[in-house]
Amino acid sequence: MPATYTIDQHSAVVRVECFGVFTNQDMLDCLARLCNDPDRKPGTPSLVDCRGVETMMVTPDGVQAAVMVEATMVDRWQPPWAVAVIAPQDEVFWMARTYEVLRAGSPESVRVFRQSAEAERWLDSCRAKATPRVDRRPGSRSATPPW
């Protein structure tokens, strides 16, 4: 199975790892498992690590199929979420960028990076924006909006 994931409840991130020969079916199978996983909380951000992909067999049709799965099965059921993709290889990078462009305007905010540190920083900033800051002054009971 060239795609696995773990749901890190402590850091509230889904970590997906893609490796080897990566096909349309591998991508769609992983997406289906993730969509149906009862441990995945709606709105949980994801970090998709494609550094281990040796041969990219995902096609534009496969990307379109993944977009349709997200649009029909996921979008209406969860709050906005962020997905950072680490894709240092050109062919993986451009296919991931295709997905990013096709998901524009959806509740899923996708960004593709070549370096893992950049992806982690962006995902951290998205999580920080999504987490309301609490006013911890003595006597205060209200949360301050994140803006």
Secondary structure, 3 states (H helix, E strand, C coil): CCEEEEEECCCCEEEEEEEEEECHHHHHHHHHHHHCCCCCCCCCCEEEEEEEEEEECCCHHHHHHHHHHHHHHHHHHCCCEEEEEECCCHHHHHHHHHHHHHCCCCCEEEEEECCHHHHHHHHHHHHHHHCCEECCCCCCCCEECCC
